[in-house]
Amino acid sequence: MHSLLEVRVGNTPLVPLDRMFPPDIVPVFAKLEMLNIGGSVKDRTAHYMVSQAIAAGRLTRQSHLVESSSGNLAIALAMIAQRCGIPFTAVVDPNIAPTNRRLIEAFGGKIDLVKEKDAEGGYLHTRVRRVAELSRILPGAVWLNQYANPDNWRAHYHGIGAEIVRDLPVEPTHVVAAVSTCGTLMGLARRLRERWPRIEVVAVDIDGSVIFGAPGGRRDIPGIGASRVPEQLALPEVDAVVYATDWESALGCRRLVETQGILAGGSSGTVVAAIAKLIPHLDRGARIVTLLPDRGERYLDTVYDPDWPAADRRTTQSFETSYRRLLSRPEAA
């Protein structure tokens, strides 16, 4: 499987979002993860998990990769599986962007679509049950399990976290990142706290996600939020969570294009919407580092469609409604 080594991920640009967020108020620096070869931060996750599985002898040419993914991890795994010469099946749900589905198939991946919602109103439990079923019936099936695999967070500890420590020109006071499996947030938190112990870790979640105890509900932005608490989440390591709605996320994406010329995916819009809510409540001297998880071309039919979402989904929430301090660490009390 030497071809895996040819897949280059990481060393993405770290840029100031200085037109969207005036640096004389609160400077914001963002890693442009859409510039990974497969188009998202999940390239890092997939590459590291597969590399470690090959090194451990768990993944061979006789294997069949199976994974639950809302799109980006599936694209990355399909790309890597194609290079390794092994089959891959992605278990997806109806929220997958049409372009993401076509990309998975273009890389040779197979689609297994679940349609039944779980008890929390999402599809995650349904997808995971289907992965477990496929793992029993497909010859050579290997489920790397992005939700519980510690190589998920380690990918970002050794990757994006180390790159931020190396490249950030100032000491950050806050790291703000979207959550789904929570691997990216945990890897970042652990690496950045080694360098800057007092940094505040702020999770960004989507309205309708249950990760931090909010009630479950409809979520149309893929790749952010979950209908169950991920095994990766270490709650004591997170200081606060900020929520944004689907509509606020769409507006955030469009504002990124208008101000910075960056066409990013739906969860990037959630992140900048959350940061916009947070900044007026930060002390003078605050500095934020974040990441924009994926490309926007995959969302032209949804997030960037002027008619999306439907009128009854165009809701906003105040900071007071959106923000919750978790008070997990003693120094955050």
N, C-alpha and C positions, 0 to 999 in steps of 0.2 A: 504493500500500500504506500509506496514511496510518493505517489502522486499527491497525497495529502499535504506533503511538505511544500508543494508548489502553491497552495492556497495562502495568499498573504492577507493577514488581517491586522488591524491596529494601526498605531501611529497616525490617528486621524487628527485633523487640525483642531486647535483650541483657539477660539476666536471670541472677541468681545461683542456682545449684542448691544453696541453703544448707540445705535439709532432707535432701538426699541426702548431701552432702559438707559437714560442719561447717566453717564458714569460719575457725574458730580453729585448724584443722589445716592444710588447704589450700583456699583459696577457689577455686571453679570457676564461671566465667561462660559462658553458652551463648547463641548466637544461635538464635532459634526460627525456623528456615527453613521449617517447615511453614505459617507464616503468609503466605508468598508466595501470590499469587492462584491459582496452579495447585497449590499444596500442597507444594512442595519447593524445595530449593536449585537444582534443575535448571532452574527458571524463569529464573534468572539466566543460566545457560549458554545456554539456547535463545534467549532474548531478545537476548543480545549477539551470538551467532553469526549469527542471522538478520539483525539490524540491520546488521552489518558486510557480510554477503553482499549485502544489498539495496543498500547504499551503493556497493559495488564493481561493481554491475551483474551479479553472478553469479546472483542470484535474482530472478526476475521472475514476473509472473502466468502466464506460459507454463511455469513450472517445475513439477516434481513432486518434493517433498522425500522422501528415503529415508534412514532412519537405523536403526542397530542400537542397541537400548536394552532394559534389563531392566525398564523401566516408567516411571520418573519423567521422564526426558528425553523419552521418547515422548509422555507426557501433555502436557508443556509444548509440544513441537513441534506436537502435534495442535491444541492450543488456539490457538497463534499462527498456524498454517497456516490454520485456520478463519477467523480474523480477516483474514488476508491474501487469502483466496479462492483458495488453491492446494491441490491434493491432497497427501496425506501418507501414506506407508506405513511402518509400524514393523515391523522384523524383530526378533522376540522369541523366547524359548525357554520350555520348560515350567516354569521357575521363576517366571515372571511371576505376581504375585498376581492372582486372578480379578477383583478390583475394579479393578485397574489396567487390565486388558484392556478391561473395560466402559467405563472412563473414556476410553480412547483412542478407542474406537468411538463413544462419546457425542459427542465433539468432531469426529466425522467422519473420523477416521483409519482406515486399513485395516490389518489384521493379517496378517503373513506369519510363520508359526510354523515354526521349524526344530526338528527332533526328534533329529538325530544329534549325539552328543557328540563333542568333539574329542579329540585325543591326550592332552590334559592332564586329561581327565575333566569339563571344562566345556563350554560352548556358544559361547564368544566367537569362536573361530576359524571355527566353522561359520556363525555369524551374519554375520561380516565377509565371508566368501566369498559368502554369499547377497546381501548388500548390493551387492557388486561385480557380481554377476550381474544384479541388478535395474537397476543403474546403466547396464548395457549395453542392456537390452531395453525399459526404460520411456521413452517420449518425454519429453524435457525433464528427465530425472532429474538431481537435484542431491544429492550426499552431502556434508553439512557435516563429517562425520567427527569426532565428539567425541573420539576417541582421539588424533588427531594435530593437530587444529586449534588453533593457538596462541590463537585467540580464546576457547577454553575457559578457559585459566588467566587470560587477561586479564579475562574477565568477573568473576572473583573478586578479582583484584588491584584493579580499579577499583570493585568493588561491596562485597562482604562485608569484604574486607581494609580498605578505606578507612573503612568504617563502624565497624569495631572500633577502629581508631586514633582515630577521632573520639569514640567513646562510652565506651570502657573506662575505669573510674574509677581503675584502678591499672596499674602496669607489669607485664605478664605475664612469667613466666619460661618458660612452656611453651605452645605451641599444639598441640592434639591434634585430629586430624581423620581421618575415615574415607577410604579410598582405593578407587577403582575405575578411572576413567580417569586419576586423579591431577591433574586440572585444578584442582579446588578446593584441594587441599593445596599445589600449586605457586603458585597465585595468592596464597593466604594467606601462605605462607612468604616470598615475595618482597616483599609489601607490609609485613608486620609487621617483617621484618628491616631494612627501611629506617628504621623508627621505633625499633625495639628490636634492635640488631645482635646482642645476646647471647642472644636468645630461642632455646629448644630446639624443634625441629620434630619432633613425634612422630606417625608414621603409625599408624593403626589398621587392621588387616587381619583378615580372617576365616580361620579354619583351613581349609585346602584351597586357598587362593589362592597363585599362584606369583609374585606381583609382586616380592617381595623374596627370591626364591630358594628358598622352601620347596617341598616336593613338592606337586603338585596332588592334589586329592581332591574328594569330594562337598561341595557348599556349597548350603544351602537358603535362606539369607537373601539376598534379591535386592538389587541395588544396591550391593554391596560386594564387593571382591575381583575377581580376573580369572584367566583361564587362560592369559594371556600378559602380558608386560611392556609396559605402555602406552608409546607414544611420548612422552607428556607428562611422564613421570617423569624428573626430573634427580636421580639418586641422591646426588650430592655435597651437595645442599641438604637432605637428610633426616638427622636425627641418630639416630633409633631407630624401631623398629617394635614394637608390642604386638599380639598375636593374641588373639582370643576365639573360642570355638566357637559353633555355632548355639544350643546350649542356654544358654550364658552370655549370649548376645545376647537370647534370649527372657526370661530372668530379669531382665536389665537393663531391658528395656522395661516389665516388670511392676513393677519397683521404682520406675521413674520415675513411674508412675501413682500408686503407693501413697504416695510421699514428696512429690512435687511437683505431683501432679494434672495431669501432662503426658502425653497419649496420643500417643506418637511411633512412628515406623516402626522396622523391624528393625535398620537400620544405626545408629540412635540408641542402641539397646540394646547394640550392639557397642561403641560409643564409651564409654558409661558403664561397661560391664563392664571395658574396658581402663583407664579412669581409676581405677576402684576397685582394680585390680591395681597401678597405678603409684604411687598416693599414698603408701602406706607406705614407699616407697623413695626419696622425694624429701626434699631438705634443708628445714629450717625456713625459712619465708619464701617458699616456692614458691607460685606463683599460675598457674592454668590458664585458658586461654580455649579454647572449643570451639564446635561447632555441632551442632544436632540436625537432620538433613537433611530429614525428611519426616513426614507425618501418620500416625497409627496406625490410623485407620479402615479403611485399605486392607489391613490385616493382621489383621483380627478373625478370619478363618477360619484363620489360620496362627499367627503369633507369640502372639496372645492367646487361642488355643484351649487349654484346660487339657490336652488330649491331644496337643499339638504341642510338640516333635517326638516321634517314636516313642521308646520306652524305650531302644532300643539307640543312639540319637543323643544321649542326655542325658549328655554327657561334659563335664568341666571340666579346665582346665590350670592348673598353678601359675604364679606369676610367672616363676620361673626357666625354665620351658618356654616361656612366652609372649613373653618380652621378648628383643629382640636389639638391641644397640647397633651401629650401622652404621659408626661412626668415620669418617664421610665427610669432615667438615670438620676442618682442623687444630686448631681450638679445642675440638673434641669429643673429641680424643685424650686 
